[in-house]
Amino acid sequence: MILPIYIYGQPVLRKVAEDVTPEYPELKTLIANMFETLDASNGVGLAAPQIGLAIRVVVIDLDVLSEEFPEYKGFRKAFINAHILEYDDESEKASSEEGCLSIPGISEKVTRPTRIHVKYLDEEMQEHDEWVEGYQARVMQHEFDHLEGTMFIDRLSPLRKNMIAGKLKNILKGKFRCSYRTKIRH
């Protein structure tokens, strides 16, 4: 089932998400619905707060980039109770354009570490503790930020934030266009 994506201004996007237990009702169905929603909105990642749930569940599909990046062929994963344990301060930082399904029409350069240490459960509730780098690390940081109530615009310089303030105000007023179902704050 395709779910509506919560848009900037929805309080759930600013909440710190809670871990889920293996008994969480219909977790596999929720993950399937999140992937279906992600596919319908042409994104590469979706966090549960973006569909109105303050829980630590993220889905990422990098397979859509596999023509350009063959190493991501078949990369379509769910991350449950995901946490970034540390950022590799020795690795270089990289700036790249980021957008967000919850902030339609805005994309900005965001500087992030290129290597991170993460811990999460997969769909089978198996624990993973690994270092991730490159574009995968960027997408995971963006999505895992949602679990902390943080959005990519929070990582911009005051000058850049000021320059997009008008666009953000328009989003709050419901003045935006996108091709997927949304839920705005009234």
N, C-alpha and C positions, 0 to 999 in steps of 0.2 A: 504494500500500500504506500502510495506517495503521500508524504506528510508535508504540511506547510512549514516553511523555514521562517523562524523568528527573526525579525529585522531589528537593527540598531534602535535602541530605546526600550526594548523589552527587558524588564528587570532580571529575568532568568539569565540573560547574557552576562550579567555582572556578579552572579553568585559563584562561590567556590563549590564545585560539584562534589558529591559524596561517592565513596566507593560503593560498589554493589556486591552482594553476596551471591554465591552460586544458586541460591534459591530465588533470586530475583525473578518475578513472574514474566514468562514469555520473553526471556532475554534473546533467544535465537530469532524469534519473530521480530523483535525490535531491531536487531542487527540487520536482518533481511530487509525490513522496511527502510532502514537508514541507507543501505546500499541502493535500494530502488529510488529513494529520494535523491541521493547523490547523482545517480545516473540521469535522472530526469532534469536535474539542474546543471548538468555539465561541469560539475566540480571535481576536485581531486581528493577532497577531505570534508568530513562533516562530523561535528561533535554533538553529543546529545543535548547540551544546552541550546543549540541552534534549532532543535525541534521541540523546545520547551521543557526538557527534562534535566534537572540539575544532578546528573549522575555521570560517573567517569567512564563513558563509553565513546569511542571514536572509531570511525571507519575511514580508511584511506584506500584509494584506487589509483595507483601509478601506472597501471597497465595502459591507460589511455594515452600515456606519453611514450609507449614502447617503440613506436616507429622512430622517434628521435633519440630515445634512450633505451636501447635493447636490454640493458640490465634490469629494467622494470617490467619485462614481459611476465605476465601472470601475477604481478604484485597487487593483491586485493585482500586487505587484511582488516580485521577488527582488533582493537586495542581496548581491553577492559581494565579498569583501575590503573590507568596509565599515569606514570609520574616521571618527571625528569629528575634524575638523582644529582647530576652535575653537568656543567658545561666545561668543555675542554678549553681552558684558557690559553693553552699552548698552541692550539690550532688557530688558523687565521679566521677573521670574521669576513663575511661576504655580504654585499648588498644586492638585493634582487627585488623586482616588482612582486608585490603581493596584492591580492584582492580577497574578498570574503563574500560568501553567499549572503551573509547577514548585513553586509554594507554594499548594496548593489551600486554599480556605476563608479566606484572609487577604487583606484589602485595606486599604490605608492611604493617607493623603494624602502625596504626595511633591511637593516643590518642585523645579522644574527651570527652566532658561532657556527662553524661548519661541521662540528663534531660534538655529539652529546651522549650522555650515559642515561639510558632509560630502563624502566622496569614496568612490566605490564603482564596481564594474562591474555592468552589467545581465546578463541571461541570455545575451545575444549577445556578452558580454565587451567591450562598449563602455564606455569610462570616462566617469564623470559627476563633476563637481565643482560643487556647488551649495549655496546657502543655503536652508534649509528652516525653516518656522515653524508655529506653532499646534499643533494636536493631532498632526499628522504628525510634527513635531519631537519631541513627547513620546514617541510610540510608537517612533520611531527611537532616541531616547536609551535607552529601556527595553531594547529588543532589542540595540542595539549594546553596552550595558553587559554583556550576557551574553557577548559576545565578549572582554571584558576580565576575565571571572571575577567580575563584580559583579552583585549582585541588588538589586532595589528596596528590600529591607529594610535594606541597607547604607547607604541614604540617609536613614534615619529618625533622629530624635533618640534619645539614650540612653534617655530616659523611655519613648518609644513602643516601642523595642526591648524594654525590660524588660517592658512591658505585654503583648507578644505572645510572650514567651519560652516560656510554657507551651504555647501552640499549636504553636510550632516544635518543641518537644520531642516533642509528640504526633505531628507529621508524621514526625520521625526514627524513631519507634517504629512507623510504619505506621498510626497511628490517624487516618485522614482519609477523607473520602468525595469521590469525583468521578465523573463520568460517562464518562471516557475512560481508555484503557489507560495504565498507569503502570509505572515501574520504580523500585523503592526500594532503598536500600542495605541489605544484610543484615549 
